[in-house]
Amino acid sequence: MSRAKFQLLLTRHHLRTVLPGQPPFVLKCRVTVVDHNGHLRMRFPLAAIVMSVIACVHAGSWAPQSNDKSSPPPALAWLSTDQNFADVSDISNVKVDLRYASENNFLKRNVYGDFHQCFLHRIAAEKLRKAATELQEEKPGWKLLVFDCLRPRSVQEKLFAVVKGTTQQPYVADPRSGSIHNYGFAIDLSLEDESGRELDMGTGFDDFTPLSQPNHEREYLEAGKLTKDQIEHRFILRNLMLQAGFVQLPIEWWHYDALPKEEVKKRYKIVE
Ligand SMILES: [Zn+2]
């Protein structure tokens, strides 16, 4: 059917006024398809079209991506049953806000698609549980606010493709060698207090400036670029994580590895 030869006409509309003082609006109407000679080809209520579109969107067949956060996409479904990995979002004082599964990240785009789960290798998951238990005792009502967990290499490739050739490329590991996130041994996180407020750490997550680097904290405090409170907040997070057995990445206050990266790369497999 050539579109140029057909027209959609709104016919038999009914005007109703439903609010006092408001102009009438179209309550019901019918869509008619006529060919270039004006001959009737199809006629159906507009409501049927609207309902079909709503049904499509609701079923997800028309939506750009699924919002189902309870299970990973089919290619990664095995993570849910593999005993080497655990979804840590069930820990009561852990709040998962996967930034790459939203547009709230330095790329301003969702690169995770349908992948919304926070999986970690069971060794890392166990250490996170320890940190969460310790937080519960020290700061009841506070939460570990998690930004990133296991990142499959397929996602790392997408991420790298976006930054390749830009000034952001040095901040994203080349998928050929892999990031510790690709093994499920790294986690990016912050803290939320009992009122649900994200703690001020001096910079946001994925702020790739020297101000984010733990190894420069002392000089920035002395220079007045970081406040005592911001340093204190980082210390609370760091103490929890180090006591639970994590290793701090010296250039990102939010990034922790569950084991030294050399050991991870030698002993474990990348999640593709
Ligand atoms: Zn990280």
py3Dmol code that shows the C-alpha trace and the ligand (Angstrom):
import py3Dmol

protein = """\
ATOM      1  CA  MET A   1       0.000   0.000   0.000  1.00  0.00           C
ATOM      2  CA  SER A   2       1.497   3.299  -1.019  1.00  0.00           C
ATOM      3  CA  ARG A   3       1.111   5.805   1.763  1.00  0.00           C
ATOM      4  CA  ALA A   4       0.932   8.716  -0.650  1.00  0.00           C
ATOM      5  CA  LYS A   5      -2.302   7.393  -2.115  1.00  0.00           C
ATOM      6  CA  PHE A   6      -4.178   7.007   1.150  1.00  0.00           C
ATOM      7  CA  GLN A   7      -5.490   9.421   3.718  1.00  0.00           C
ATOM      8  CA  LEU A   8      -6.553   9.049   7.335  1.00  0.00           C
ATOM      9  CA  LEU A   9      -9.700  11.009   8.089  1.00  0.00           C
ATOM     10  CA  LEU A  10     -11.203  11.672  11.495  1.00  0.00           C
ATOM     11  CA  THR A  11     -14.950  11.423  11.056  1.00  0.00           C
ATOM     12  CA  ARG A  12     -18.146  11.158  13.091  1.00  0.00           C
ATOM     13  CA  HIS A  13     -16.599  12.897  16.063  1.00  0.00           C
ATOM     14  CA  HIS A  14     -18.676  13.657  19.103  1.00  0.00           C
ATOM     15  CA  LEU A  15     -18.121  16.839  21.001  1.00  0.00           C
ATOM     16  CA  ARG A  16     -18.877  16.888  24.699  1.00  0.00           C
ATOM     17  CA  THR A  17     -18.302  19.380  27.425  1.00  0.00           C
ATOM     18  CA  VAL A  18     -17.356  17.644  30.655  1.00  0.00           C
ATOM     19  CA  LEU A  19     -16.224  20.570  32.795  1.00  0.00           C
ATOM     20  CA  PRO A  20     -18.341  23.693  33.437  1.00  0.00           C
ATOM     21  CA  GLY A  21     -16.945  26.658  31.562  1.00  0.00           C
ATOM     22  CA  GLN A  22     -14.519  24.541  29.510  1.00  0.00           C
ATOM     23  CA  PRO A  23     -14.736  24.203  25.711  1.00  0.00           C
ATOM     24  CA  PRO A  24     -15.987  20.891  24.288  1.00  0.00           C
ATOM     25  CA  PHE A  25     -13.437  18.280  23.228  1.00  0.00           C
ATOM     26  CA  VAL A  26     -13.488  15.162  21.074  1.00  0.00           C
ATOM     27  CA  LEU A  27     -14.806  12.331  23.180  1.00  0.00           C
ATOM     28  CA  LYS A  28     -15.212   9.711  20.480  1.00  0.00           C
ATOM     29  CA  CYS A  29     -14.116   9.646  16.880  1.00  0.00           C
ATOM     30  CA  ARG A  30     -13.629   7.207  14.049  1.00  0.00           C
ATOM     31  CA  VAL A  31     -10.625   6.822  11.770  1.00  0.00           C
ATOM     32  CA  THR A  32     -11.391   6.229   8.098  1.00  0.00           C
ATOM     33  CA  VAL A  33      -8.821   5.249   5.476  1.00  0.00           C
ATOM     34  CA  VAL A  34      -9.707   6.358   1.946  1.00  0.00           C
ATOM     35  CA  ASP A  35      -7.729   5.943  -1.262  1.00  0.00           C
ATOM     36  CA  HIS A  36      -6.828   8.746  -3.677  1.00  0.00           C
ATOM     37  CA  ASN A  37     -10.239   8.456  -5.374  1.00  0.00           C
ATOM     38  CA  GLY A  38     -11.959   8.960  -2.056  1.00  0.00           C
ATOM     39  CA  HIS A  39     -13.098   5.299  -1.893  1.00  0.00           C
ATOM     40  CA  LEU A  40     -13.459   3.829   1.575  1.00  0.00           C
ATOM     41  CA  ARG A  41     -10.769   1.207   2.394  1.00  0.00           C
ATOM     42  CA  MET A  42     -10.990   0.809   6.189  1.00  0.00           C
ATOM     43  CA  ARG A  43     -12.897   2.260   9.105  1.00  0.00           C
ATOM     44  CA  PHE A  44     -12.335   1.662  12.795  1.00  0.00           C
ATOM     45  CA  PRO A  45     -12.816   3.541  16.062  1.00  0.00           C
ATOM     46  CA  LEU A  46      -9.874   5.666  17.145  1.00  0.00           C
ATOM     47  CA  ALA A  47     -10.280   4.191  20.620  1.00  0.00           C
ATOM     48  CA  ALA A  48      -9.322   0.771  19.190  1.00  0.00           C
ATOM     49  CA  ILE A  49      -6.044   2.183  17.864  1.00  0.00           C
ATOM     50  CA  VAL A  50      -5.270   3.916  21.130  1.00  0.00           C
ATOM     51  CA  MET A  51      -6.048   0.767  23.127  1.00  0.00           C
ATOM     52  CA  SER A  52      -3.848  -1.344  20.809  1.00  0.00           C
ATOM     53  CA  VAL A  53      -0.926   1.018  21.231  1.00  0.00           C
ATOM     54  CA  ILE A  54      -1.366   1.043  25.017  1.00  0.00           C
ATOM     55  CA  ALA A  55      -1.529  -2.774  25.045  1.00  0.00           C
ATOM     56  CA  CYS A  56       1.661  -3.006  22.949  1.00  0.00           C
ATOM     57  CA  VAL A  57       3.562  -0.655  25.207  1.00  0.00           C
ATOM     58  CA  HIS A  58       2.266  -2.395  28.331  1.00  0.00           C
ATOM     59  CA  ALA A  59       3.339  -5.794  26.991  1.00  0.00           C
ATOM     60  CA  GLY A  60       6.794  -4.419  26.282  1.00  0.00           C
ATOM     61  CA  SER A  61       6.697  -5.344  22.610  1.00  0.00           C
ATOM     62  CA  TRP A  62       6.948  -1.707  21.599  1.00  0.00           C
ATOM     63  CA  ALA A  63       8.972  -0.412  24.515  1.00  0.00           C
ATOM     64  CA  PRO A  64      12.651   0.267  23.797  1.00  0.00           C
ATOM     65  CA  GLN A  65      13.660  -1.870  26.763  1.00  0.00           C
ATOM     66  CA  SER A  66      12.166  -3.954  29.507  1.00  0.00           C
ATOM     67  CA  ASN A  67      11.766  -2.493  32.973  1.00  0.00           C
ATOM     68  CA  ASP A  68      11.794  -5.911  34.576  1.00  0.00           C
ATOM     69  CA  LYS A  69      14.442  -5.628  37.284  1.00  0.00           C
ATOM     70  CA  SER A  70      13.843  -9.051  38.797  1.00  0.00           C
ATOM     71  CA  SER A  71      15.860 -11.094  36.315  1.00  0.00           C
ATOM     72  CA  PRO A  72      18.809 -10.490  34.004  1.00  0.00           C
ATOM     73  CA  PRO A  73      18.461 -10.537  30.200  1.00  0.00           C
ATOM     74  CA  PRO A  74      18.486 -14.050  28.632  1.00  0.00           C
ATOM     75  CA  ALA A  75      22.196 -14.060  27.755  1.00  0.00           C
ATOM     76  CA  LEU A  76      23.051 -13.461  31.414  1.00  0.00           C
ATOM     77  CA  ALA A  77      20.250 -15.504  32.991  1.00  0.00           C
ATOM     78  CA  TRP A  78      22.814 -18.119  34.089  1.00  0.00           C
ATOM     79  CA  LEU A  79      24.153 -15.637  36.689  1.00  0.00           C
ATOM     80  CA  SER A  80      21.000 -16.144  38.767  1.00  0.00           C
ATOM     81  CA  THR A  81      21.692 -19.838  39.246  1.00  0.00           C
ATOM     82  CA  ASP A  82      25.497 -19.971  39.174  1.00  0.00           C
ATOM     83  CA  GLN A  83      26.722 -20.545  42.731  1.00  0.00           C
ATOM     84  CA  ASN A  84      29.826 -18.458  42.086  1.00  0.00           C
ATOM     85  CA  PHE A  85      27.711 -15.294  41.828  1.00  0.00           C
ATOM     86  CA  ALA A  86      25.158 -13.608  44.060  1.00  0.00           C
ATOM     87  CA  ASP A  87      22.706 -10.757  43.614  1.00  0.00           C
ATOM     88  CA  VAL A  88      23.387  -8.544  46.644  1.00  0.00           C
ATOM     89  CA  SER A  89      20.350  -6.288  46.288  1.00  0.00           C
ATOM     90  CA  ASP A  90      18.525  -8.412  48.874  1.00  0.00           C
ATOM     91  CA  ILE A  91      20.749  -7.104  51.692  1.00  0.00           C
ATOM     92  CA  SER A  92      18.436  -4.895  53.749  1.00  0.00           C
ATOM     93  CA  ASN A  93      20.749  -1.892  54.070  1.00  0.00           C
ATOM     94  CA  VAL A  94      22.040  -2.023  50.498  1.00  0.00           C
ATOM     95  CA  LYS A  95      20.376   0.278  47.974  1.00  0.00           C
ATOM     96  CA  VAL A  96      21.194  -0.459  44.336  1.00  0.00           C
ATOM     97  CA  ASP A  97      21.194   2.464  41.918  1.00  0.00           C
ATOM     98  CA  LEU A  98      23.020   1.123  38.858  1.00  0.00           C
ATOM     99  CA  ARG A  99      24.026   4.350  37.196  1.00  0.00           C
ATOM    100  CA  TYR A 100      24.956   2.783  33.832  1.00  0.00           C
ATOM    101  CA  ALA A 101      21.460   1.298  33.640  1.00  0.00           C
ATOM    102  CA  SER A 102      20.122   4.871  33.560  1.00  0.00           C
ATOM    103  CA  GLU A 103      21.070   8.181  31.997  1.00  0.00           C
ATOM    104  CA  ASN A 104      22.452   9.401  35.317  1.00  0.00           C
ATOM    105  CA  ASN A 105      26.116   8.776  34.466  1.00  0.00           C
ATOM    106  CA  PHE A 106      28.976  10.608  32.794  1.00  0.00           C
ATOM    107  CA  LEU A 107      27.911   9.280  29.386  1.00  0.00           C
ATOM    108  CA  LYS A 108      24.326  10.524  29.870  1.00  0.00           C
ATOM    109  CA  ARG A 109      23.031   7.301  28.358  1.00  0.00           C
ATOM    110  CA  ASN A 110      21.937   3.841  29.435  1.00  0.00           C
ATOM    111  CA  VAL A 111      24.618   1.389  28.344  1.00  0.00           C
ATOM    112  CA  TYR A 112      23.296  -1.542  30.418  1.00  0.00           C
ATOM    113  CA  GLY A 113      20.031  -1.923  28.527  1.00  0.00           C
ATOM    114  CA  ASP A 114      17.993  -4.553  30.345  1.00  0.00           C
ATOM    115  CA  PHE A 115      20.714  -5.468  32.826  1.00  0.00           C
ATOM    116  CA  HIS A 116      19.654  -4.065  36.210  1.00  0.00           C
ATOM    117  CA  GLN A 117      20.989  -6.549  38.732  1.00  0.00           C
ATOM    118  CA  CYS A 118      23.855  -6.088  41.158  1.00  0.00           C
ATOM    119  CA  PHE A 119      25.737  -9.366  40.909  1.00  0.00           C
ATOM    120  CA  LEU A 120      29.088  -9.955  42.576  1.00  0.00           C
ATOM    121  CA  HIS A 121      31.360 -12.974  42.744  1.00  0.00           C
ATOM    122  CA  ARG A 122      30.413 -14.827  45.947  1.00  0.00           C
ATOM    123  CA  ILE A 123      33.748 -13.836  47.571  1.00  0.00           C
ATOM    124  CA  ALA A 124      33.011 -10.142  46.970  1.00  0.00           C
ATOM    125  CA  ALA A 125      29.350 -10.595  47.937  1.00  0.00           C
ATOM    126  CA  GLU A 126      30.359 -12.128  51.263  1.00  0.00           C
ATOM    127  CA  LYS A 127      32.644  -9.174  52.008  1.00  0.00           C
ATOM    128  CA  LEU A 128      29.880  -6.739  51.112  1.00  0.00           C
ATOM    129  CA  ARG A 129      27.544  -8.495  53.550  1.00  0.00           C
ATOM    130  CA  LYS A 130      30.186  -7.994  56.242  1.00  0.00           C
ATOM    131  CA  ALA A 131      30.448  -4.279  55.437  1.00  0.00           C
ATOM    132  CA  ALA A 132      26.641  -3.969  55.498  1.00  0.00           C
ATOM    133  CA  THR A 133      26.415  -5.715  58.884  1.00  0.00           C
ATOM    134  CA  GLU A 134      29.088  -3.433  60.299  1.00  0.00           C
ATOM    135  CA  LEU A 135      27.275  -0.350  58.947  1.00  0.00           C
ATOM    136  CA  GLN A 136      24.032  -1.546  60.518  1.00  0.00           C
ATOM    137  CA  GLU A 137      25.766  -1.718  63.907  1.00  0.00           C
ATOM    138  CA  GLU A 138      27.656   1.553  63.609  1.00  0.00           C
ATOM    139  CA  LYS A 139      25.041   3.644  61.816  1.00  0.00           C
ATOM    140  CA  PRO A 140      21.548   2.143  62.074  1.00  0.00           C
ATOM    141  CA  GLY A 141      19.336   3.404  59.249  1.00  0.00           C
ATOM    142  CA  TRP A 142      22.242   4.152  56.929  1.00  0.00           C
ATOM    143  CA  LYS A 143      22.639   2.337  53.602  1.00  0.00           C
ATOM    144  CA  LEU A 144      25.394   1.310  51.232  1.00  0.00           C
ATOM    145  CA  LEU A 145      24.443   3.087  48.019  1.00  0.00           C
ATOM    146  CA  VAL A 146      25.693   0.933  45.133  1.00  0.00           C
ATOM    147  CA  PHE A 147      26.406   2.435  41.710  1.00  0.00           C
ATOM    148  CA  ASP A 148      28.015  -0.488  39.880  1.00  0.00           C
ATOM    149  CA  CYS A 149      28.761  -4.175  40.456  1.00  0.00           C
ATOM    150  CA  LEU A 150      29.520  -6.977  38.002  1.00  0.00           C
ATOM    151  CA  ARG A 151      29.783  -5.468  34.541  1.00  0.00           C
ATOM    152  CA  PRO A 152      29.809  -8.138  31.800  1.00  0.00           C
ATOM    153  CA  ARG A 153      32.519  -7.700  29.162  1.00  0.00           C
ATOM    154  CA  SER A 154      29.795  -7.251  26.526  1.00  0.00           C
ATOM    155  CA  VAL A 155      28.757  -4.110  28.435  1.00  0.00           C
ATOM    156  CA  GLN A 156      32.385  -3.053  28.897  1.00  0.00           C
ATOM    157  CA  GLU A 157      32.699  -3.159  25.102  1.00  0.00           C
ATOM    158  CA  LYS A 158      29.680  -0.874  24.726  1.00  0.00           C
ATOM    159  CA  LEU A 159      31.058   1.513  27.328  1.00  0.00           C
ATOM    160  CA  PHE A 160      34.483   1.549  25.699  1.00  0.00           C
ATOM    161  CA  ALA A 161      32.996   2.111  22.234  1.00  0.00           C
ATOM    162  CA  VAL A 162      31.281   5.258  23.512  1.00  0.00           C
ATOM    163  CA  VAL A 163      34.459   6.781  25.012  1.00  0.00           C
ATOM    164  CA  LYS A 164      36.974   5.500  22.447  1.00  0.00           C
ATOM    165  CA  GLY A 165      38.897   8.398  20.934  1.00  0.00           C
ATOM    166  CA  THR A 166      37.476  10.900  23.443  1.00  0.00           C
ATOM    167  CA  THR A 167      39.098  12.503  26.493  1.00  0.00           C
ATOM    168  CA  GLN A 168      37.166  10.007  28.644  1.00  0.00           C
ATOM    169  CA  GLN A 169      38.865   6.946  27.141  1.00  0.00           C
ATOM    170  CA  PRO A 170      41.590   6.712  29.862  1.00  0.00           C
ATOM    171  CA  TYR A 171      38.882   6.269  32.508  1.00  0.00           C
ATOM    172  CA  VAL A 172      37.355   3.150  30.969  1.00  0.00           C
ATOM    173  CA  ALA A 173      39.326  -0.119  30.896  1.00  0.00           C
ATOM    174  CA  ASP A 174      39.923  -1.662  27.481  1.00  0.00           C
ATOM    175  CA  PRO A 175      37.616  -4.700  27.277  1.00  0.00           C
ATOM    176  CA  ARG A 176      40.428  -6.782  25.746  1.00  0.00           C
ATOM    177  CA  SER A 177      42.320  -6.739  29.039  1.00  0.00           C
ATOM    178  CA  GLY A 178      39.151  -6.291  31.101  1.00  0.00           C
ATOM    179  CA  SER A 179      38.118  -4.386  34.215  1.00  0.00           C
ATOM    180  CA  ILE A 180      37.854  -6.021  37.662  1.00  0.00           C
ATOM    181  CA  HIS A 181      34.144  -5.194  37.352  1.00  0.00           C
ATOM    182  CA  ASN A 182      34.050  -7.727  34.471  1.00  0.00           C
ATOM    183  CA  TYR A 183      34.993 -10.485  36.946  1.00  0.00           C
ATOM    184  CA  GLY A 184      32.405  -9.468  39.554  1.00  0.00           C
ATOM    185  CA  PHE A 185      35.153  -8.546  42.041  1.00  0.00           C
ATOM    186  CA  ALA A 186      34.718  -4.736  41.986  1.00  0.00           C
ATOM    187  CA  ILE A 187      32.017  -2.520  43.385  1.00  0.00           C
ATOM    188  CA  ASP A 188      31.367   1.239  43.160  1.00  0.00           C
ATOM    189  CA  LEU A 189      29.441   2.682  46.071  1.00  0.00           C
ATOM    190  CA  SER A 190      28.724   5.542  48.447  1.00  0.00           C
ATOM    191  CA  LEU A 191      26.656   5.992  51.608  1.00  0.00           C
ATOM    192  CA  GLU A 192      23.157   7.200  52.352  1.00  0.00           C
ATOM    193  CA  ASP A 193      22.234   8.486  55.827  1.00  0.00           C
ATOM    194  CA  GLU A 194      19.127   7.616  57.846  1.00  0.00           C
ATOM    195  CA  SER A 195      17.114  10.369  56.128  1.00  0.00           C
ATOM    196  CA  GLY A 196      17.854   8.858  52.696  1.00  0.00           C
ATOM    197  CA  ARG A 197      20.337  11.585  51.775  1.00  0.00           C
ATOM    198  CA  GLU A 198      23.419  10.647  49.761  1.00  0.00           C
ATOM    199  CA  LEU A 199      26.512  11.706  51.691  1.00  0.00           C
ATOM    200  CA  ASP A 200      28.655  14.500  50.282  1.00  0.00           C
ATOM    201  CA  MET A 201      31.968  12.928  49.300  1.00  0.00           C
ATOM    202  CA  GLY A 202      33.406  16.071  47.720  1.00  0.00           C
ATOM    203  CA  THR A 203      32.684  14.889  44.174  1.00  0.00           C
ATOM    204  CA  GLY A 204      30.003  12.814  42.538  1.00  0.00           C
ATOM    205  CA  PHE A 205      30.408   9.237  41.266  1.00  0.00           C
ATOM    206  CA  ASP A 206      32.550   9.030  38.105  1.00  0.00           C
ATOM    207  CA  ASP A 207      33.910  12.536  38.566  1.00  0.00           C
ATOM    208  CA  PHE A 208      37.225  11.876  36.889  1.00  0.00           C
ATOM    209  CA  THR A 209      39.195  14.722  38.446  1.00  0.00           C
ATOM    210  CA  PRO A 210      42.048  14.645  40.978  1.00  0.00           C
ATOM    211  CA  LEU A 211      39.528  15.717  43.641  1.00  0.00           C
ATOM    212  CA  SER A 212      38.099  12.180  43.486  1.00  0.00           C
ATOM    213  CA  GLN A 213      41.454  10.598  44.250  1.00  0.00           C
ATOM    214  CA  PRO A 214      41.937   9.295  47.809  1.00  0.00           C
ATOM    215  CA  ASN A 215      45.701   9.676  47.424  1.00  0.00           C
ATOM    216  CA  HIS A 216      45.306  13.478  47.169  1.00  0.00           C
ATOM    217  CA  GLU A 217      42.861  13.969  50.047  1.00  0.00           C
ATOM    218  CA  ARG A 218      45.327  15.427  52.533  1.00  0.00           C
ATOM    219  CA  GLU A 219      46.570  18.128  50.163  1.00  0.00           C
ATOM    220  CA  TYR A 220      43.031  19.057  49.077  1.00  0.00           C
ATOM    221  CA  LEU A 221      41.915  19.313  52.695  1.00  0.00           C
ATOM    222  CA  GLU A 222      44.853  21.629  53.470  1.00  0.00           C
ATOM    223  CA  ALA A 223      44.104  23.685  50.343  1.00  0.00           C
ATOM    224  CA  GLY A 224      40.440  23.982  51.359  1.00  0.00           C
ATOM    225  CA  LYS A 225      39.211  22.114  48.271  1.00  0.00           C
ATOM    226  CA  LEU A 226      37.699  19.322  50.358  1.00  0.00           C
ATOM    227  CA  THR A 227      35.991  19.902  53.707  1.00  0.00           C
ATOM    228  CA  LYS A 228      36.533  17.955  56.935  1.00  0.00           C
ATOM    229  CA  ASP A 229      33.021  16.532  56.602  1.00  0.00           C
ATOM    230  CA  GLN A 230      33.669  15.285  53.070  1.00  0.00           C
ATOM    231  CA  ILE A 231      36.891  13.610  54.196  1.00  0.00           C
ATOM    232  CA  GLU A 232      35.101  12.141  57.216  1.00  0.00           C
ATOM    233  CA  HIS A 233      32.372  10.669  54.992  1.00  0.00           C
ATOM    234  CA  ARG A 234      34.992   9.018  52.789  1.00  0.00           C
ATOM    235  CA  PHE A 235      36.707   7.630  55.911  1.00  0.00           C
ATOM    236  CA  ILE A 236      33.478   6.059  57.175  1.00  0.00           C
ATOM    237  CA  LEU A 237      33.004   4.262  53.840  1.00  0.00           C
ATOM    238  CA  ARG A 238      36.682   3.335  53.586  1.00  0.00           C
ATOM    239  CA  ASN A 239      36.872   1.921  57.110  1.00  0.00           C
ATOM    240  CA  LEU A 240      33.819  -0.238  56.501  1.00  0.00           C
ATOM    241  CA  MET A 241      35.136  -1.580  53.219  1.00  0.00           C
ATOM    242  CA  LEU A 242      38.734  -2.134  54.328  1.00  0.00           C
ATOM    243  CA  GLN A 243      37.601  -3.908  57.494  1.00  0.00           C
ATOM    244  CA  ALA A 244      35.429  -6.172  55.350  1.00  0.00           C
ATOM    245  CA  GLY A 245      38.490  -7.086  53.268  1.00  0.00           C
ATOM    246  CA  PHE A 246      38.179  -4.822  50.222  1.00  0.00           C
ATOM    247  CA  VAL A 247      41.050  -2.914  48.592  1.00  0.00           C
ATOM    248  CA  GLN A 248      40.564   0.807  47.794  1.00  0.00           C
ATOM    249  CA  LEU A 249      41.380   2.020  44.289  1.00  0.00           C
ATOM    250  CA  PRO A 250      43.730   4.989  44.879  1.00  0.00           C
ATOM    251  CA  ILE A 251      42.180   7.165  42.144  1.00  0.00           C
ATOM    252  CA  GLU A 252      38.421   6.747  42.814  1.00  0.00           C
ATOM    253  CA  TRP A 253      36.884   7.125  46.291  1.00  0.00           C
ATOM    254  CA  TRP A 254      33.871   5.017  45.194  1.00  0.00           C
ATOM    255  CA  HIS A 255      35.724   1.966  43.779  1.00  0.00           C
ATOM    256  CA  TYR A 256      36.714  -1.105  45.803  1.00  0.00           C
ATOM    257  CA  ASP A 257      38.130  -4.476  44.720  1.00  0.00           C
ATOM    258  CA  ALA A 258      37.415  -7.584  46.765  1.00  0.00           C
ATOM    259  CA  LEU A 259      40.867  -9.016  45.968  1.00  0.00           C
ATOM    260  CA  PRO A 260      44.057  -7.541  44.469  1.00  0.00           C
ATOM    261  CA  LYS A 261      43.514  -7.197  40.724  1.00  0.00           C
ATOM    262  CA  GLU A 262      46.538  -9.353  39.795  1.00  0.00           C
ATOM    263  CA  GLU A 263      45.061 -12.224  41.790  1.00  0.00           C
ATOM    264  CA  VAL A 264      41.623 -11.767  40.234  1.00  0.00           C
ATOM    265  CA  LYS A 265      43.036 -11.773  36.699  1.00  0.00           C
ATOM    266  CA  LYS A 266      45.183 -14.824  37.393  1.00  0.00           C
ATOM    267  CA  ARG A 267      42.615 -16.992  39.155  1.00  0.00           C
ATOM    268  CA  TYR A 268      39.173 -16.061  37.838  1.00  0.00           C
ATOM    269  CA  LYS A 269      37.327 -15.841  34.533  1.00  0.00           C
ATOM    270  CA  ILE A 270      35.791 -12.785  32.946  1.00  0.00           C
ATOM    271  CA  VAL A 271      32.008 -12.778  32.644  1.00  0.00           C
ATOM    272  CA  GLU A 272      31.321 -12.290  28.976  1.00  0.00           C
TER     273      GLU A 272
END
"""
ligand_1 = """\
1
ZN
Zn 34.495 0.907 39.596
"""
view = py3Dmol.view(width=600, height=400)
view.addModel(protein, "pdb")
view.setStyle({"model": 0}, {"cartoon": {"style": "trace"}})
view.addModel(ligand_1, "xyz")
view.setStyle({"model": 1}, {"stick": {}})
view.zoomTo()
view.show()
